Every structure is written in structure tokens, then in C-alpha cells.
């Protein structure tokens, strides 16, 4: 899961410097931090995508081997019966 950092102290000091009371600045800071975290919660990281790609590629390799086995077991004997009867 993706994570993000938010400097609430720096944000609060910036708001105070613009004339907002400390109490309001702290409340805004905490509200903004909570909103930011909820936005990041469902994001997918590059590591998540890489893990999914690895899993899918592994399954595709398995499916190729299974298909090759089906061909060897069913198709080749049928062709042998047709040509070498």
C-alpha cells in the first residue's frame, strides 16, 4: 500500500504565520492530514504492480506447459493414427 508523509507542524506554523489562530491552524492541519491519508489509502504502488505481473507471468508459463501437454497427449497420437495406419 502507498504511504505519504505530511508535516503537520510545518503546516500549522505556516497557517499561524498567515494570521490564523493556533487552535484553528492545528484543526486544519489534522483535517488536511486525515483527508490526504484517505486519498492515498487505495493507491497501487510499483511494487504491487510488479508482484501482480510476476504472478500473471507464472500462471501464463504454467498454462503454456499444460497446453503443450494436451497437444502431445491428444493431437500427436491422433495424427499418428491418420498417417501411419
matplotlib code that plots the C-alpha trace (Angstrom):
import matplotlib.pyplot as plt

x = [0.0, 1.2, 2.2, 2.7, 4.2, 2.7, 4.4, 1.6, 3.9, 5.2, 1.7, 0.4, 3.2, 2.6, -1.1, -0.2, 2.2, -0.7, -2.8, -4.8, -5.1, -3.1, -6.2, -7.6, -4.3, -3.9, -7.5, -6.9, -3.7, -5.2, -8.2, -5.9, -3.7, -6.7, -8.0, -4.6, -4.3, -7.7, -6.8, -3.6, -5.2, -6.3, -3.4, -1.3, 2.5, 5.0, 5.9, 2.2, 2.2, 5.4, 4.1, 0.9, 3.0, 5.2, 2.1, 0.4, 3.6, 4.0, 0.4, 0.9, 4.0, 2.1, -0.8, 1.7, 3.1, -0.4, -1.4, 1.8, 1.0, -2.5, -1.1, 1.4, -1.2, -4.1, -3.1, 0.1, -1.5, -4.4, -2.1, 0.0, -3.2, -4.1, -0.7, 0.8, -2.2]
y = [0.0, 3.5, 5.8, 9.5, 11.9, 15.2, 17.6, 18.9, 21.1, 22.9, 23.3, 24.6, 27.2, 28.3, 28.9, 30.7, 33.0, 33.9, 35.1, 32.0, 31.2, 28.2, 26.2, 26.7, 26.0, 22.7, 21.7, 22.5, 20.6, 17.4, 17.6, 18.0, 15.1, 12.8, 13.8, 13.2, 9.8, 8.7, 9.7, 7.6, 4.5, 2.8, 3.6, 0.9, 1.0, -0.1, -3.0, -4.0, -4.0, -5.9, -8.6, -8.9, -9.1, -11.8, -13.9, -13.5, -14.4, -17.5, -18.6, -18.0, -20.2, -22.9, -22.6, -23.0, -26.2, -27.5, -26.7, -28.4, -31.5, -31.6, -31.4, -34.2, -36.5, -36.0, -34.4, -36.3, -39.8, -38.8, -37.6, -40.8, -42.8, -40.9, -41.1, -44.4, -46.6]
z = [0.0, -0.7, 2.1, 2.3, 4.9, 5.9, 8.2, 10.4, 12.4, 9.3, 8.0, 11.4, 11.6, 8.0, 8.9, 12.1, 10.2, 7.9, 10.9, 11.8, 15.5, 16.8, 17.6, 14.1, 12.5, 14.4, 13.5, 9.8, 9.9, 11.4, 9.0, 6.0, 7.1, 7.5, 4.1, 2.5, 4.1, 2.9, -0.7, -0.6, 1.0, -2.1, -4.4, -6.0, -5.9, -8.4, -6.1, -6.1, -9.9, -10.2, -7.8, -9.9, -13.1, -11.7, -10.6, -14.0, -15.9, -13.8, -14.5, -18.2, -18.2, -16.5, -19.0, -21.9, -20.4, -19.8, -23.4, -24.7, -22.7, -24.1, -27.6, -27.0, -25.4, -27.7, -31.0, -31.8, -31.3, -33.5, -36.3, -35.9, -36.4, -39.6, -41.3, -40.0, -40.1]

ax = plt.figure().add_subplot(projection="3d")
ax.plot(x, y, z, "-o")
ax.set_aspect("equal")
plt.show()
